Amino acid sequence: MDCLESAGRITAADYRRATLYSTLSPCDMCSGAVLLYGIPKVIIGENRTFCGPEDYVRSRGVEVVVIDNQECRQLMETFIKNNPELWNEDIGV
């Protein structure tokens, strides 16, 4: 969400040519933003620590590519271990 807000005012056509890169699988809210803005492709660093609604996003015509990058996974595992309260608050647990 931060990257979309920080992008400023761009046209719908620009979003339709964009690729969203994410360390982990986008949550429901971020996935909804992908669909709302018409972003056609999402590259996911890893989806083992958290898996959002990837199949639904694919069913809506978005190309979803999961890299399963070990560095991304270790980054998220370390963050979750060191910040469990923040992680649980962020994902709604």
Secondary structure, 3 states (H helix, E strand, C coil): CHHHHHCCCCCHHHHCCCEEEEEECCCHHHHHHHHHHCCCEEEEEECCCCCCCHHHHHHCCCEEEECCCHHHHHHHHHHHHHCHHHHHHHHCC
